[in-house]
Amino acid sequence: QVHLVESGGGLVQAGGSLRLSCAASGRTFATYGAGWFRQAPGKEREFEAAISRRGTAAYYADSVKGRFTISRDNAKNTVYLQMNSLKPEDTAIYSCTALQYDSITDFNNLYRRPDEYDYWGQGTQVTVSS
């Protein structure tokens, strides 16, 4: 069982930065890949970033590539999402999630699919004003 708690959301002006954190309980978190998804009002949940269990591979949606950076510290059971150059269209609830997988090939095939993830946090609101 993995319990995920996000923090770091808030209100920021366009062009600003935020750093989201996702604290995980459970000693096996290092065996899970992790991802960040977001959902804006009236829209479907969409993939933003994912990172392999050892942090050696990271993946991004085209809309955030070059602006967002995902990282993890397995010693602290924490995953981060550094968000720079924020835009009003980044406004959404951001959720952290964990996915257990066998091989990096499996992770490559699964990380964009929200239904494949095993655990989800409650989410943190990010609001970017223009």
Backbone as CSV, one residue per row, in Angstrom:
resi,resn,N_x,N_y,N_z,CA_x,CA_y,CA_z,C_x,C_y,C_z
1,GLN,0.843,-1.184,0.000,0.000,0.000,0.000,0.887,1.247,0.000
2,VAL,0.537,2.213,-0.855,1.274,3.473,-0.926,0.277,4.614,-0.771
3,HIS,0.573,5.517,0.127,-0.266,6.694,0.352,0.501,7.920,-0.128
4,LEU,-0.146,8.727,-0.974,0.529,9.868,-1.594,-0.131,11.165,-1.151
5,VAL,0.689,12.147,-0.782,0.173,13.444,-0.360,0.943,14.542,-1.097
6,GLU,0.205,15.335,-1.872,0.829,16.421,-2.622,0.829,17.714,-1.808
7,SER,1.789,18.579,-2.120,1.851,19.908,-1.527,2.575,20.835,-2.492
8,GLY,2.482,22.130,-2.208,3.221,23.105,-2.999,2.405,23.877,-4.015
9,GLY,1.134,23.530,-4.152,0.297,24.280,-5.076,-0.005,25.672,-4.549
10,GLY,-0.615,26.486,-5.399,-0.961,27.830,-4.978,-1.267,28.717,-6.159
11,LEU,-1.301,30.013,-5.877,-1.586,31.022,-6.890,-0.283,31.701,-7.290
12,VAL,-0.052,31.799,-8.592,1.176,32.409,-9.093,0.849,33.183,-10.360
13,GLN,1.606,34.228,-10.618,1.413,34.997,-11.849,2.047,34.282,-13.039
14,ALA,1.530,34.554,-14.195,2.106,33.984,-15.409,3.592,34.320,-15.480
15,GLY,4.381,33.311,-15.872,5.825,33.464,-15.921,6.529,33.031,-14.648
16,GLY,5.744,32.814,-13.609,6.315,32.419,-12.331,6.588,30.927,-12.244
17,SER,6.998,30.508,-11.044,7.384,29.114,-10.816,6.727,28.574,-9.556
18,LEU,6.535,27.277,-9.552,6.097,26.549,-8.371,6.808,25.210,-8.346
19,ARG,6.986,24.687,-7.147,7.544,23.349,-6.997,6.568,22.498,-6.216
20,LEU,6.045,21.488,-6.872,5.143,20.557,-6.211,5.938,19.409,-5.608
21,SER,5.477,18.945,-4.465,6.073,17.786,-3.816,5.005,16.718,-3.619
22,CYS,5.438,15.483,-3.654,4.542,14.346,-3.412,5.249,13.423,-2.434
23,ALA,4.753,13.395,-1.215,5.334,12.557,-0.178,4.602,11.223,-0.145
24,ALA,5.369,10.147,-0.192,4.788,8.802,-0.224,5.078,8.059,1.066
25,SER,4.104,7.332,1.535,4.310,6.443,2.671,4.623,5.056,2.130
26,GLY,5.179,4.222,2.950,5.464,2.869,2.500,6.914,2.709,2.079
27,ARG,7.522,1.653,2.555,8.938,1.447,2.301,9.220,0.985,0.883
28,THR,8.169,0.631,0.120,8.377,0.104,-1.221,8.211,1.144,-2.309
29,PHE,8.131,2.423,-1.934,7.878,3.442,-2.947,8.943,3.445,-4.027
30,ALA,10.167,3.095,-3.675,11.249,3.088,-4.651,11.048,2.034,-5.730
31,THR,10.097,1.140,-5.545,9.820,0.129,-6.565,8.747,0.585,-7.551
32,TYR,8.250,1.797,-7.358,7.192,2.335,-8.213,7.710,3.443,-9.114
33,GLY,7.251,3.436,-10.354,7.378,4.636,-11.161,6.387,5.664,-10.637
34,ALA,6.618,6.913,-10.959,5.741,7.972,-10.462,5.381,8.920,-11.588
35,GLY,4.220,9.522,-11.445,3.772,10.446,-12.484,3.011,11.614,-11.893
36,TRP,2.878,12.655,-12.688,2.036,13.790,-12.371,1.017,13.950,-13.498
37,PHE,-0.222,14.051,-13.104,-1.310,14.327,-14.034,-2.009,15.599,-13.559
38,ARG,-2.731,16.232,-14.463,-3.509,17.395,-14.060,-4.892,17.336,-14.684
39,GLN,-5.816,18.012,-14.015,-7.179,18.080,-14.528,-7.725,19.476,-14.313
40,ALA,-8.078,20.122,-15.398,-8.683,21.450,-15.354,-10.204,21.301,-15.366
41,PRO,-10.917,22.302,-14.879,-12.384,22.219,-14.854,-12.955,21.954,-16.241
42,GLY,-13.827,20.950,-16.310,-14.472,20.632,-17.566,-13.620,19.864,-18.545
43,LYS,-12.419,19.487,-18.122,-11.521,18.760,-19.020,-11.153,17.413,-18.427
44,GLU,-10.665,16.538,-19.283,-10.222,15.226,-18.824,-8.844,15.337,-18.174
45,ARG,-8.578,14.362,-17.331,-7.255,14.274,-16.718,-6.218,14.034,-17.806
46,GLU,-5.102,14.738,-17.720,-4.071,14.580,-18.745,-2.695,14.382,-18.116
47,PHE,-1.905,13.609,-18.812,-0.540,13.313,-18.378,0.343,14.536,-18.501
48,GLU,1.218,14.747,-17.517,2.191,15.833,-17.572,3.631,15.342,-17.541
49,ALA,3.952,14.443,-16.600,5.335,13.998,-16.461,5.362,12.669,-15.724
50,ALA,6.414,11.881,-15.989,6.595,10.613,-15.297,8.078,10.351,-15.121
51,ILE,8.380,9.547,-14.114,9.774,9.230,-13.833,9.864,7.774,-13.415
52,SER,10.914,7.107,-13.865,11.100,5.699,-13.543,11.447,5.538,-12.067
53,ARG,11.408,4.314,-11.560,11.557,4.093,-10.124,12.920,4.494,-9.600
54,ARG,13.946,4.448,-10.411,15.273,4.870,-9.968,15.603,6.295,-10.397
55,GLY,14.673,6.905,-11.119,14.894,8.277,-11.556,15.795,8.410,-12.764
56,THR,16.063,7.314,-13.437,16.987,7.353,-14.565,16.315,7.746,-15.871
57,ALA,14.992,7.681,-15.904,14.266,8.048,-17.122,13.110,8.963,-16.752
58,ALA,12.936,10.014,-17.529,11.848,10.965,-17.297,11.144,11.252,-18.624
59,TYR,9.851,11.507,-18.519,9.027,11.694,-19.709,8.101,12.884,-19.468
60,TYR,7.806,13.609,-20.551,6.997,14.817,-20.414,5.974,14.926,-21.537
61,ALA,4.865,15.553,-21.216,3.921,15.944,-22.248,4.537,17.077,-23.057
62,ASP,4.180,17.160,-24.312,4.739,18.197,-25.177,4.435,19.600,-24.640
63,SER,3.284,19.746,-24.003,2.861,21.060,-23.532,3.718,21.602,-22.395
64,VAL,4.451,20.724,-21.706,5.256,21.181,-20.573,6.742,20.932,-20.754
65,LYS,7.105,20.287,-21.836,8.519,19.967,-22.077,9.336,21.247,-22.143
66,GLY,10.442,21.265,-21.411,11.286,22.449,-21.359,10.903,23.428,-20.264
67,ARG,9.714,23.256,-19.695,9.266,24.146,-18.606,9.157,23.405,-17.282
68,PHE,8.750,22.142,-17.314,8.572,21.335,-16.102,9.694,20.316,-15.998
69,THR,10.077,20.014,-14.756,11.082,18.985,-14.499,10.596,18.093,-13.367
70,ILE,10.555,16.797,-13.629,10.188,15.824,-12.598,11.458,15.217,-12.035
71,SER,11.460,14.993,-10.734,12.601,14.365,-10.086,12.101,13.597,-8.877
72,ARG,12.971,12.796,-8.286,12.578,12.043,-7.104,13.771,11.841,-6.198
73,ASP,13.473,11.693,-4.920,14.467,11.373,-3.902,13.928,10.170,-3.153
74,ASN,14.376,8.994,-3.515,13.836,7.779,-2.915,14.200,7.657,-1.430
75,ALA,15.286,8.276,-1.027,15.639,8.257,0.389,14.601,9.010,1.218
76,LYS,13.957,9.997,0.590,12.922,10.779,1.269,11.518,10.358,0.844
77,ASN,11.415,9.341,-0.018,10.105,8.889,-0.504,9.306,10.054,-1.095
78,THR,9.963,10.869,-1.881,9.319,12.086,-2.403,9.605,12.260,-3.889
79,VAL,8.569,12.684,-4.587,8.675,13.042,-5.997,8.363,14.531,-6.121
80,TYR,9.062,15.195,-7.017,8.908,16.643,-7.190,8.507,16.970,-8.621
81,LEU,7.839,18.084,-8.768,7.575,18.635,-10.089,7.904,20.125,-10.040
82,GLN,9.024,20.485,-10.637,9.416,21.887,-10.735,8.755,22.478,-11.969
83,MET,7.965,23.523,-11.762,7.214,24.123,-12.863,7.683,25.559,-13.051
84,ASN,8.259,25.840,-14.191,8.743,27.181,-14.523,7.953,27.751,-15.698
85,SER,8.075,29.050,-15.879,7.404,29.738,-16.992,5.934,29.357,-17.072
86,LEU,5.270,29.420,-15.946,3.880,28.981,-15.884,2.965,29.867,-16.712
87,LYS,1.955,29.242,-17.275,0.981,29.916,-18.133,-0.414,29.754,-17.533
88,PRO,-1.328,30.658,-17.849,-2.698,30.488,-17.332,-3.305,29.138,-17.690
89,GLU,-2.948,28.587,-18.828,-3.490,27.289,-19.227,-2.933,26.126,-18.411
90,ASP,-1.952,26.386,-17.562,-1.456,25.359,-16.641,-2.336,25.240,-15.403
91,THR,-3.303,26.123,-15.265,-4.202,26.079,-14.115,-4.972,24.769,-14.084
92,ALA,-4.875,24.050,-12.968,-5.522,22.736,-12.836,-5.255,22.187,-11.445
93,ILE,-5.889,21.074,-11.159,-5.527,20.281,-9.984,-4.477,19.277,-10.432
94,TYR,-3.347,19.264,-9.738,-2.234,18.382,-10.073,-2.197,17.228,-9.084
95,SER,-2.142,16.024,-9.635,-2.152,14.818,-8.801,-0.917,13.982,-9.057
96,CYS,-0.399,13.471,-7.971,0.739,12.567,-8.013,0.222,11.134,-8.053
97,THR,0.961,10.257,-8.710,0.496,8.887,-8.835,1.680,7.931,-8.909
98,ALA,1.423,6.673,-8.570,2.483,5.666,-8.526,2.070,4.443,-9.336
99,LEU,3.043,3.897,-10.049,2.808,2.764,-10.942,3.894,1.719,-10.730
100,GLN,3.477,0.509,-10.411,4.438,-0.575,-10.274,4.574,-1.280,-11.623
101,TYR,5.798,-1.523,-12.042,6.025,-2.139,-13.349,7.201,-3.089,-13.278
102,ASP,7.318,-3.945,-14.306,8.370,-4.963,-14.321,9.650,-4.458,-14.962
103,SER,9.528,-3.838,-16.120,10.717,-3.420,-16.861,10.514,-2.006,-17.373
104,ILE,11.612,-1.380,-17.754,11.512,-0.019,-18.274,10.702,-0.006,-19.571
105,THR,10.748,-1.110,-20.289,9.928,-1.210,-21.507,8.443,-1.149,-21.145
106,ASP,8.073,-1.850,-20.082,6.694,-1.782,-19.603,6.328,-0.359,-19.217
107,PHE,7.205,0.310,-18.492,6.929,1.672,-18.049,6.756,2.598,-19.248
108,ASN,7.610,2.416,-20.240,7.504,3.217,-21.461,6.124,3.085,-22.104
109,ASN,5.555,1.897,-22.000,4.254,1.637,-22.633,3.073,2.097,-21.790
110,LEU,3.324,2.308,-20.492,2.211,2.529,-19.570,2.095,3.949,-19.020
111,TYR,3.190,4.714,-18.986,3.211,5.922,-18.153,2.196,6.973,-18.547
112,ARG,1.724,6.979,-19.783,0.746,7.988,-20.205,-0.686,7.610,-19.852
113,ARG,-0.909,6.415,-19.390,-2.266,5.886,-19.199,-2.664,5.985,-17.734
114,PRO,-3.562,6.893,-17.381,-3.927,7.043,-15.969,-4.528,5.782,-15.365
115,ASP,-5.222,4.993,-16.166,-5.850,3.783,-15.629,-4.831,2.726,-15.214
116,GLU,-3.584,2.860,-15.649,-2.573,1.866,-15.312,-1.922,2.126,-13.956
117,TYR,-2.131,3.332,-13.405,-1.488,3.676,-12.148,-2.209,3.040,-10.967
118,ASP,-1.433,2.690,-9.944,-1.968,1.935,-8.815,-2.473,2.818,-7.682
119,TYR,-1.821,3.950,-7.469,-2.183,4.808,-6.342,-2.186,6.265,-6.786
120,TRP,-3.089,7.045,-6.173,-3.241,8.453,-6.494,-3.305,9.281,-5.219
121,GLY,-2.745,10.493,-5.284,-2.928,11.445,-4.210,-4.217,12.216,-4.405
122,GLN,-4.520,13.097,-3.437,-5.761,13.870,-3.475,-5.668,15.045,-4.441
123,GLY,-4.450,15.478,-4.726,-4.276,16.581,-5.657,-4.015,17.905,-4.953
124,THR,-3.379,18.803,-5.672,-3.120,20.152,-5.173,-3.451,21.150,-6.278
125,GLN,-4.102,22.239,-5.893,-4.559,23.222,-6.876,-3.425,24.152,-7.278
126,VAL,-3.268,24.330,-8.573,-2.337,25.310,-9.116,-3.147,26.300,-9.947
127,THR,-3.027,27.572,-9.625,-3.742,28.612,-10.349,-2.742,29.631,-10.859
128,VAL,-2.752,29.868,-12.162,-1.834,30.816,-12.782,-2.648,31.979,-13.316
129,SER,-2.381,33.155,-12.795,-3.116,34.351,-13.219,-2.387,35.054,-14.361
130,SER,-3.162,35.679,-15.216,-2.565,36.361,-16.376,-2.196,37.791,-16.050
